[in-house]
Amino acid sequence: MTPDPTGYIIRPASPEAADLGLTLDRFGPETYVWRNGNLLWFTHLDILGLQPRKVLHDLAARTNARGLVAVIPQEGGAVDQELLEWGFVLRAFDCKDGRRVLAYLRGPRGLPLVHAEYEKFGVRLVVTDEGNDLGITVRAETPGTAVTITVTPGSIQTETVRG
C-alpha cells in the first residue's frame, strides 16, 4: 500500500477537492493530496484558520464518507495520540527505494483499517479488513496450503487452497 506513481494530485479549487472539503478558504494554495486507488494521502496540507485539527478531522471524515482510506504520513518520531483517538492506526509502508515510512490510516465510515501480518515457523498469518466492508479476513499460508476465513455479521466463510 505505498503511494503509486500512477495516482494523481488533487489541489484546492478542483471539483474533486471541493467535494472533499479541500477548499481555498480552509487550505493554502500550495496544499495537495495524492489519490491512489482508494487511498487518499494527505501529502502536503497548509491548513488556514484557528482550528487546524478540526479542519484535518473534517477532511478525514469526508474522505472516509466517500469510501476512501485517509492516509496521514507520520511527522517526526512522536506518536500522535489524537489521531489514534480518532480511529486511525499507525502502519509501516515499504517504499520502492527501500525506506520504511510510517503513516496513520483510517478506513471508510470512520472505522480503523485493520491490517496485521505475522510469520513464525514458516506460517504467514494476515488479518485485514481491506476489501471487506463489513468484516475481517484472516489468511494463514504455509508452503503449499492457504486457508482464508472471512467473518461478517451473521456469517463465517472458509476457503482452503492446496498448491
DRENKESE-979947 format. One record per atom (N, C-alpha, C): x, y, z; chain; residue number from 1; atom name. Coordinates in Angstrom, 3 decimals. Example, Ala and Ser with C-alpha at 12.3 -4.5 7.8 and 13.67 -1.06 7.14 Angstrom:
! DRENKESE-979947
        x        y        z chain   n atom
   13.190   -5.690    7.800     A   1    N
   12.300   -4.500    7.800     A   1   CA
   13.200   -3.300    7.800     A   1    C
   12.850   -2.250    7.080     A   2    N
   13.670   -1.060    7.140     A   2   CA
   12.900    0.030    7.870     A   2    C
***
This chain:
! DRENKESE-979947
        x        y        z chain   n atom
    0.818   -1.188    0.000     A   1    N
    0.000    0.000    0.000     A   1   CA
    0.862    1.252    0.000     A   1    C
    1.896    1.295   -0.790     A   2    N
    2.699    2.500   -0.893     A   2   CA
    2.132    3.385   -1.996     A   2    C
    2.420    4.700   -1.937     A   3    N
    1.884    5.571   -2.984     A   3   CA
    2.338    5.089   -4.357     A   3    C
    1.424    5.005   -5.264     A   4    N
    1.691    4.519   -6.607     A   4   CA
    1.892    5.729   -7.522     A   4    C
    2.970    5.735   -8.326     A   5    N
    3.184    6.880   -9.205     A   5   CA
    2.098    7.044  -10.259     A   5    C
    1.222    6.047  -10.408     A   6    N
    0.133    6.174  -11.370     A   6   CA
   -1.058    6.920  -10.782     A   6    C
   -0.972    7.305   -9.518     A   7    N
   -2.034    8.096   -8.904     A   7   CA
   -2.011    9.516   -9.440     A   7    C
   -2.735   10.410   -8.774     A   8    N
   -2.768   11.785   -9.250     A   8   CA
   -2.952   12.751   -8.079     A   8    C
   -2.559   13.984   -8.325     A   9    N
   -2.631   15.064   -7.327     A   9   CA
   -4.013   15.704   -7.384     A   9    C
   -4.526   16.042   -6.202     A  10    N
   -5.763   16.824   -6.093     A  10   CA
   -5.392   18.110   -5.355     A  10    C
   -5.688   19.235   -5.962     A  11    N
   -5.392   20.552   -5.370     A  11   CA
   -6.700   21.280   -5.053     A  11    C
   -6.639   22.219   -4.087     A  12    N
   -7.850   23.000   -3.787     A  12   CA
   -8.379   23.683   -5.050     A  12    C
   -9.668   23.871   -5.080     A  13    N
  -10.387   24.550   -6.170     A  13   CA
  -10.794   23.608   -7.298     A  13    C
  -10.301   22.358   -7.309     A  14    N
  -10.780   21.419   -8.329     A  14   CA
  -12.123   20.852   -7.860     A  14    C
  -12.952   20.338   -8.777     A  15    N
  -14.253   19.771   -8.367     A  15   CA
  -14.110   18.624   -7.362     A  15    C
  -13.125   17.745   -7.549     A  16    N
  -12.929   16.630   -6.616     A  16   CA
  -12.501   17.148   -5.238     A  16    C
  -11.663   18.192   -5.228     A  17    N
  -11.225   18.779   -3.959     A  17   CA
  -12.395   19.423   -3.224     A  17    C
  -13.244   20.122   -3.945     A  18    N
  -14.406   20.769   -3.325     A  18   CA
  -15.312   19.733   -2.672     A  18    C
  -15.488   18.580   -3.317     A  19    N
  -16.313   17.508   -2.765     A  19   CA
  -15.735   16.981   -1.448     A  19    C
  -14.406   17.028   -1.321     A  20    N
  -13.741   16.568   -0.101     A  20   CA
  -13.659   17.652    0.979     A  20    C
  -14.020   18.891    0.622     A  21    N
  -13.878   19.995    1.562     A  21   CA
  -12.495   20.621    1.518     A  21    C
  -11.741   20.306    0.485     A  22    N
  -10.388   20.833    0.297     A  22   CA
  -10.509   22.133   -0.492     A  22    C
  -10.925   23.190    0.201     A  23    N
  -11.242   24.456   -0.452     A  23   CA
  -10.236   25.533   -0.050     A  23    C
  -10.124   26.562   -0.893     A  24    N
   -9.127   27.615   -0.663     A  24   CA
   -9.412   28.463    0.570     A  24    C
  -10.631   28.433    1.104     A  25    N
  -10.903   29.180    2.329     A  25   CA
  -10.387   28.415    3.563     A  25    C
  -10.076   27.134    3.415     A  26    N
   -9.604   26.317    4.536     A  26   CA
   -8.156   25.863    4.370     A  26    C
   -7.667   25.844    3.109     A  27    N
   -6.325   25.345    2.819     A  27   CA
   -5.589   26.320    1.911     A  27    C
   -4.293   26.468    2.138     A  28    N
   -3.469   27.342    1.314     A  28   CA
   -3.306   26.804   -0.100     A  28    C
   -2.880   27.677   -1.040     A  29    N
   -2.786   27.279   -2.447     A  29   CA
   -1.717   26.222   -2.724     A  29    C
   -0.761   26.028   -1.825     A  30    N
    0.290   25.013   -2.010     A  30   CA
   -0.158   23.622   -1.550     A  30    C
   -1.350   23.526   -0.975     A  31    N
   -1.875   22.255   -0.471     A  31   CA
   -2.153   21.293   -1.619     A  31    C
   -1.865   20.018   -1.377     A  32    N
   -2.313   18.976   -2.297     A  32   CA
   -2.401   17.652   -1.560     A  32    C
   -3.242   16.760   -2.080     A  33    N
   -3.342   15.385   -1.596     A  33   CA
   -3.087   14.484   -2.798     A  33    C
   -2.707   13.240   -2.531     A  34    N
   -2.381   12.291   -3.593     A  34   CA
   -3.405   11.171   -3.578     A  34    C
   -4.151   11.007   -4.668     A  35    N
   -5.157    9.949   -4.785     A  35   CA
   -4.528    8.762   -5.486     A  35    C
   -4.578    7.612   -4.848     A  36    N
   -4.005    6.380   -5.389     A  36   CA
   -5.003    5.257   -5.121     A  36    C
   -5.847    4.947   -6.112     A  37    N
   -6.887    3.945   -5.900     A  37   CA
   -7.860    4.436   -4.850     A  37    C
   -8.061    3.645   -3.779     A  38    N
   -8.968    4.073   -2.710     A  38   CA
   -8.217    4.750   -1.558     A  38    C
   -6.927    5.031   -1.756     A  39    N
   -6.132    5.721   -0.739     A  39   CA
   -6.038    7.201   -1.068     A  39    C
   -6.230    8.048   -0.063     A  40    N
   -6.028    9.483   -0.231     A  40   CA
   -4.938    9.899    0.748     A  40    C
   -3.753   10.135    0.217     A  41    N
   -2.584   10.507    1.017     A  41   CA
   -2.620   12.006    1.280     A  41    C
   -2.644   12.395    2.546     A  42    N
   -2.626   13.808    2.926     A  42   CA
   -1.168   14.256    2.868     A  42    C
   -0.695   14.472    1.664     A  43    N
    0.718   14.678    1.387     A  43   CA
    1.233   16.022    1.881     A  43    C
    0.569   17.095    1.498     A  44    N
    1.022   18.433    1.912     A  44   CA
   -0.204   19.294    2.213     A  44    C
   -0.457   19.512    3.492     A  45    N
   -1.618   20.303    3.895     A  45   CA
   -1.149   21.594    4.544     A  45    C
   -1.578   22.713    4.001     A  46    N
   -1.348   24.027    4.580     A  46   CA
   -2.715   24.509    5.067     A  46    C
   -3.028   24.176    6.338     A  47    N
   -4.353   24.461    6.885     A  47   CA
   -4.397   25.894    7.393     A  47    C
   -5.430   26.628    6.974     A  48    N
   -5.614   28.020    7.374     A  48   CA
   -6.580   28.096    8.555     A  48    C
   -6.529   29.169    9.302     A  49    N
   -7.506   29.392   10.365     A  49   CA
   -7.003   28.982   11.732     A  49    C
   -7.897   29.108   12.714     A  50    N
   -7.534   28.924   14.111     A  50   CA
   -7.728   27.500   14.624     A  50    C
   -8.394   26.636   13.881     A  51    N
   -8.658   25.283   14.360     A  51   CA
   -8.165   24.240   13.351     A  51    C
   -6.844   24.099   13.191     A  52    N
   -6.327   23.168   12.181     A  52   CA
   -6.689   21.713   12.445     A  52    C
   -6.772   21.278   13.710     A  53    N
   -7.119   19.884   13.994     A  53   CA
   -8.564   19.581   13.596     A  53    C
   -9.466   20.557   13.782     A  54    N
  -10.863   20.375   13.382     A  54   CA
  -10.953   20.258   11.857     A  54    C
  -10.191   21.075   11.144     A  55    N
  -10.190   21.034    9.680     A  55   CA
   -9.624   19.691    9.202     A  55    C
   -8.554   19.214    9.836     A  56    N
   -7.971   17.921    9.484     A  56   CA
   -8.964   16.792    9.744     A  56    C
   -9.636   16.828   10.882     A  57    N
  -10.632   15.807   11.221     A  57   CA
  -11.766   15.804   10.193     A  57    C
  -12.222   16.992    9.798     A  58    N
  -13.294   17.096    8.810     A  58   CA
  -12.851   16.527    7.462     A  58    C
  -11.615   16.803    7.051     A  59    N
  -11.110   16.268    5.783     A  59   CA
  -11.048   14.740    5.831     A  59    C
  -10.601   14.180    6.953     A  60    N
  -10.549   12.716    7.107     A  60   CA
  -11.965   12.126    7.066     A  60    C
  -12.914   12.767    7.750     A  61    N
  -14.294   12.263    7.773     A  61   CA
  -14.917   12.307    6.385     A  61    C
  -14.697   13.390    5.644     A  62    N
  -15.233   13.491    4.283     A  62   CA
  -14.586   12.452    3.366     A  62    C
  -13.295   12.221    3.561     A  63    N
  -12.579   11.198    2.778     A  63   CA
  -13.200    9.831    3.025     A  63    C
  -13.402    9.485    4.291     A  64    N
  -13.998    8.195    4.646     A  64   CA
  -15.433    8.080    4.144     A  64    C
  -16.205    9.166    4.197     A  65    N
  -17.601    9.142    3.758     A  65   CA
  -17.713    8.868    2.257     A  65    C
  -16.653    9.133    1.520     A  66    N
  -16.648    8.866    0.085     A  66   CA
  -16.036    7.511   -0.245     A  66    C
  -15.844    6.677    0.791     A  67    N
  -15.337    5.323    0.584     A  67   CA
  -13.840    5.233    0.419     A  67    C
  -13.121    6.290    0.781     A  68    N
  -11.662    6.309    0.635     A  68   CA
  -10.986    6.120    1.989     A  68    C
   -9.754    5.650    1.958     A  69    N
   -8.937    5.494    3.164     A  69   CA
   -8.087    6.753    3.309     A  69    C
   -8.194    7.424    4.447     A  70    N
   -7.374    8.597    4.744     A  70   CA
   -6.011    8.127    5.230     A  70    C
   -4.928    8.642    4.617     A  71    N
   -3.567    8.267    4.977     A  71   CA
   -2.800    9.538    5.325     A  71    C
   -2.306    9.607    6.561     A  72    N
   -1.552   10.770    7.016     A  72   CA
   -0.140   10.310    7.371     A  72    C
    0.877   10.717    6.584     A  73    N
    2.249   10.331    6.915     A  73   CA
    2.632   10.847    8.301     A  73    C
    3.383   10.024    9.048     A  74    N
    3.810   10.433   10.389     A  74   CA
    4.942   11.438   10.274     A  74    C
    4.818   12.517   11.014     A  75    N
    5.854   13.552   11.045     A  75   CA
    6.680   13.360   12.309     A  75    C
    7.968   13.243   12.180     A  76    N
    8.825   13.093   13.359     A  76   CA
    8.668   11.721   13.998     A  76    C
    9.154   11.593   15.236     A  77    N
    9.144   10.303   15.897     A  77   CA
    8.024   10.096   16.903     A  77    C
    7.360   11.170   17.309     A  78    N
    6.329   11.048   18.346     A  78   CA
    5.018   10.520   17.755     A  78    C
    4.341    9.660   18.510     A  79    N
    3.041    9.135   18.096     A  79   CA
    1.975   10.185   18.400     A  79    C
    1.091   10.427   17.454     A  80    N
    0.024   11.410   17.609     A  80   CA
   -1.192   10.725   18.238     A  80    C
   -1.347   10.862   19.538     A  81    N
   -2.437   10.197   20.277     A  81   CA
   -3.807   10.624   19.782     A  81    C
   -3.948   11.887   19.383     A  82    N
   -5.256   12.366   18.930     A  82   CA
   -5.704   11.626   17.667     A  82    C
   -4.777   11.361   16.745     A  83    N
   -5.143   10.599   15.555     A  83   CA
   -5.573    9.185   15.932     A  83    C
   -4.905    8.579   16.897     A  84    N
   -5.304    7.247   17.353     A  84   CA
   -6.696    7.285   17.981     A  84    C
   -6.998    8.345   18.735     A  85    N
   -8.323    8.502   19.342     A  85   CA
   -9.409    8.698   18.274     A  85    C
   -9.028    9.248   17.129     A  86    N
   -9.978    9.444   16.030     A  86   CA
  -10.213    8.145   15.261     A  86    C
   -9.538    7.065   15.616     A  87    N
   -9.740    5.785   14.948     A  87   CA
   -8.695    5.442   13.904     A  87    C
   -7.626    6.213   13.816     A  88    N
   -6.536    5.890   12.900     A  88   CA
   -5.667    4.800   13.517     A  88    C
   -4.988    4.038   12.669     A  89    N
   -3.982    3.074   13.120     A  89   CA
   -2.657    3.478   12.484     A  89    C
   -1.560    3.229   13.202     A  90    N
   -0.230    3.547   12.713     A  90   CA
    0.328    2.317   12.017     A  90    C
    0.816    2.497   10.790     A  91    N
    1.259    1.370    9.980     A  91   CA
    2.518    1.728    9.214     A  91    C
    3.417    0.775    9.030     A  92    N
    4.644    0.981    8.267     A  92   CA
    4.439    0.560    6.817     A  92    C
    4.976    1.342    5.896     A  93    N
    4.929    1.048    4.466     A  93   CA
    6.351    0.895    3.951     A  93    C
    6.562   -0.049    3.050     A  94    N
    7.854   -0.216    2.390     A  94   CA
    7.834    0.584    1.100     A  94    C
    8.757    1.521    0.983     A  95    N
    8.860    2.318   -0.239     A  95   CA
    9.717    1.581   -1.260     A  95    C
    9.599    1.963   -2.512     A  96    N
   10.356    1.317   -3.575     A  96   CA
   11.853    1.544   -3.426     A  96    C
   12.250    2.619   -2.736     A  97    N
   13.678    2.880   -2.540     A  97   CA
   14.237    2.185   -1.298     A  97    C
   13.436    1.329   -0.660     A  98    N
   13.904    0.543    0.477     A  98   CA
   13.626    1.164    1.835     A  98    C
   13.174    2.421    1.873     A  99    N
   12.857    3.061    3.146     A  99   CA
   11.542    2.531    3.696     A  99    C
   11.396    2.610    5.021     A 100    N
   10.113    2.309    5.666     A 100   CA
    9.534    3.631    6.135     A 100    C
    8.271    3.855    5.780     A 101    N
    7.586    5.099    6.128     A 101   CA
    6.403    4.749    7.009     A 101    C
    6.254    5.485    8.103     A 102    N
    5.106    5.289    8.983     A 102   CA
    3.990    6.248    8.584     A 102    C
    2.752    5.753    8.613     A 103    N
    1.596    6.595    8.282     A 103   CA
    0.407    6.140    9.111     A 103    C
   -0.487    7.087    9.381     A 104    N
   -1.745    6.810   10.065     A 104   CA
   -2.803    6.545    9.005     A 104    C
   -3.628    5.507    9.207     A 105    N
   -4.685    5.161    8.264     A 105   CA
   -6.021    5.064    8.979     A 105    C
   -7.075    5.499    8.295     A 106    N
   -8.431    5.281    8.783     A 106   CA
   -9.308    4.982    7.578     A 106    C
  -10.045    3.890    7.678     A 107    N
  -10.874    3.433    6.568     A 107   CA
  -12.238    4.084    6.551     A 107    C
  -13.037    3.739    5.534     A 108    N
  -14.373    4.307    5.383     A 108   CA
  -15.253    4.119    6.614     A 108    C
  -16.203    5.014    6.750     A 109    N
  -17.159    5.052    7.861     A 109   CA
  -16.467    5.262    9.203     A 109    C
  -15.228    5.798    9.174     A 110    N
  -14.547    6.118   10.416     A 110   CA
  -14.005    4.922   11.162     A 110    C
  -14.132    3.728   10.591     A 111    N
  -13.613    2.547   11.268     A 111   CA
  -12.127    2.429   11.003     A 111    C
  -11.371    1.965   11.967     A 112    N
   -9.932    1.824   11.713     A 112   CA
   -9.683    0.742   10.677     A 112    C
   -8.688    0.952    9.868     A 113    N
   -8.281   -0.051    8.903     A 113   CA
   -7.414   -1.066    9.634     A 113    C
   -7.828   -2.310    9.615     A 114    N
   -7.105   -3.363   10.313     A 114   CA
   -6.173   -4.044    9.325     A 114    C
   -4.929   -4.165    9.682     A 115    N
   -4.002   -4.927    8.861     A 115   CA
   -2.820   -5.319    9.737     A 115    C
   -2.662   -6.614    9.935     A 116    N
   -1.542   -7.122   10.722     A 116   CA
   -0.996   -8.355   10.028     A 116    C
    0.309   -8.486   10.040     A 117    N
    0.964   -9.654    9.465     A 117   CA
    1.906  -10.246   10.504     A 117    C
    1.980  -11.571   10.502     A 118    N
    2.817  -12.270   11.465     A 118   CA
    3.359  -13.522   10.793     A 118    C
    4.619  -13.812   11.005     A 119    N
    5.197  -15.013   10.425     A 119   CA
    6.072  -15.713   11.458     A 119    C
    5.838  -17.034   11.591     A 120    N
    6.622  -17.830   12.522     A 120   CA
    6.561  -19.286   12.080     A 120    C
    7.677  -19.966   12.158     A 121    N
    7.778  -21.385   11.809     A 121   CA
    7.279  -21.678   10.395     A 121    C
    7.490  -20.755    9.473     A 122    N
    7.080  -20.979    8.091     A 122   CA
    5.610  -20.747    7.809     A 122    C
    4.865  -20.258    8.794     A 123    N
    3.442  -19.957    8.608     A 123   CA
    3.282  -18.439    8.598     A 123    C
    2.623  -17.928    7.566     A 124    N
    2.354  -16.484    7.471     A 124   CA
    0.876  -16.269    7.760     A 124    C
    0.584  -15.340    8.661     A 125    N
   -0.789  -15.042    9.055     A 125   CA
   -1.057  -13.566    8.760     A 125    C
   -2.154  -13.295    8.064     A 126    N
   -2.547  -11.919    7.735     A 126   CA
   -3.977  -11.715    8.203     A 126    C
   -4.204  -10.635    8.954     A 127    N
   -5.542  -10.253    9.396     A 127   CA
   -5.796   -8.863    8.828     A 127    C
   -6.917   -8.706    8.094     A 128    N
   -7.196   -7.418    7.471     A 128   CA
   -8.700   -7.209    7.280     A 128    C
   -9.102   -5.942    7.180     A 129    N
  -10.471   -5.632    6.774     A 129   CA
  -10.466   -4.933    5.420     A 129    C
   -9.300   -4.859    4.799     A 130    N
   -9.177   -4.239    3.491     A 130   CA
   -9.923   -5.071    2.454     A 130    C
  -10.774   -4.436    1.682     A 131    N
  -11.560   -5.134    0.679     A 131   CA
  -12.760   -5.871    1.254     A 131    C
  -13.023   -5.708    2.548     A 132    N
  -14.142   -6.385    3.199     A 132   CA
  -14.892   -5.325    4.003     A 132    C
  -15.919   -4.727    3.402     A 133    N
  -16.603   -3.582    4.009     A 133   CA
  -17.259   -3.880    5.353     A 133    C
  -17.689   -5.114    5.566     A 134    N
  -18.466   -5.405    6.764     A 134   CA
  -17.780   -6.352    7.745     A 134    C
  -16.572   -6.799    7.460     A 135    N
  -15.971   -7.786    8.353     A 135   CA
  -14.460   -7.800    8.300     A 135    C
  -13.923   -8.962    8.657     A 136    N
  -12.472   -9.146    8.741     A 136   CA
  -12.119  -10.439    8.023     A 136    C
  -10.962  -10.442    7.383     A 137    N
  -10.456  -11.624    6.711     A 137   CA
   -9.165  -12.067    7.386     A 137    C
   -9.076  -13.356    7.664     A 138    N
   -7.866  -13.959    8.242     A 138   CA
   -7.348  -14.967    7.227     A 138    C
   -6.070  -14.858    6.875     A 139    N
   -5.481  -15.787    5.909     A 139   CA
   -4.221  -16.382    6.518     A 139    C
   -4.143  -17.710    6.522     A 140    N
   -2.967  -18.433    7.003     A 140   CA
   -2.361  -19.168    5.812     A 140    C
   -1.051  -18.995    5.609     A 141    N
   -0.374  -19.602    4.470     A 141   CA
    0.824  -20.415    4.943     A 141    C
    0.952  -21.618    4.411     A 142    N
    2.145  -22.440    4.585     A 142   CA
    2.568  -22.844    3.183     A 142    C
    3.777  -23.340    3.009     A 143    N
    4.157  -23.784    1.662     A 143   CA
    3.172  -24.846    1.161     A 143    C
    2.452  -24.529    0.117     A 144    N
    1.533  -25.482   -0.481     A 144   CA
    0.088  -25.406   -0.038     A 144    C
   -0.225  -24.675    1.030     A 145    N
   -1.608  -24.594    1.519     A 145   CA
   -1.907  -23.187    2.022     A 145    C
   -3.123  -22.718    1.723     A 146    N
   -3.585  -21.433    2.248     A 146   CA
   -5.038  -21.593    2.683     A 146    C
   -5.360  -21.054    3.848     A 147    N
   -6.717  -21.083    4.365     A 147   CA
   -7.150  -19.633    4.595     A 147    C
   -8.329  -19.286    4.057     A 148    N
   -8.877  -17.946    4.241     A 148   CA
  -10.194  -18.062    4.988     A 148    C
  -10.328  -17.277    6.048     A 149    N
  -11.571  -17.223    6.821     A 149   CA
  -12.076  -15.788    6.730     A 149    C
  -13.307  -15.614    6.238     A 150    N
  -13.918  -14.297    6.137     A 150   CA
  -15.092  -14.248    7.105     A 150    C
  -15.027  -13.278    8.026     A 151    N
  -16.063  -13.137    9.051     A 151   CA
  -16.820  -11.840    8.799     A 151    C
  -18.134  -11.938    8.654     A 152    N
  -19.003  -10.773    8.510     A 152   CA
  -20.161  -10.951    9.483     A 152    C
  -20.946   -9.902    9.728     A 153    N
  -22.074  -10.079   10.627     A 153   CA
  -22.984  -11.221   10.142     A 153    C
  -23.131  -12.226   10.943     A 154    N
  -24.027  -13.323   10.618     A 154   CA
  -23.436  -14.461    9.806     A 154    C
  -22.157  -14.376    9.421     A 155    N
  -21.600  -15.494    8.650     A 155   CA
  -20.099  -15.634    8.830     A 155    C
  -19.632  -16.858    8.658     A 156    N
  -18.205  -17.172    8.627     A 156   CA
  -18.011  -18.087    7.420     A 156    C
  -17.136  -17.677    6.516     A 157    N
  -16.867  -18.473    5.320     A 157   CA
  -15.403  -18.883    5.327     A 157    C
  -15.130  -20.118    4.918     A 158    N
  -13.751  -20.580    4.830     A 158   CA
  -13.463  -21.066    3.414     A 158    C
  -12.205  -20.944    3.038     A 159    N
  -11.747  -21.423    1.742     A 159   CA
  -10.343  -21.976    1.923     A 159    C
  -10.096  -23.183    1.452     A 160    N
   -8.784  -23.800    1.534     A 160   CA
   -8.267  -24.030    0.116     A 160    C
   -7.031  -23.600   -0.120     A 161    N
   -6.401  -23.796   -1.428     A 161   CA
   -5.125  -24.589   -1.214     A 161    C
   -5.018  -25.709   -1.895     A 162    N
   -3.810  -26.530   -1.813     A 162   CA
   -3.069  -26.418   -3.121     A 162    C
   -1.770  -26.201   -3.022     A 163    N
   -0.975  -25.988   -4.229     A 163   CA
   -0.059  -27.039   -4.461     A 163    C
***
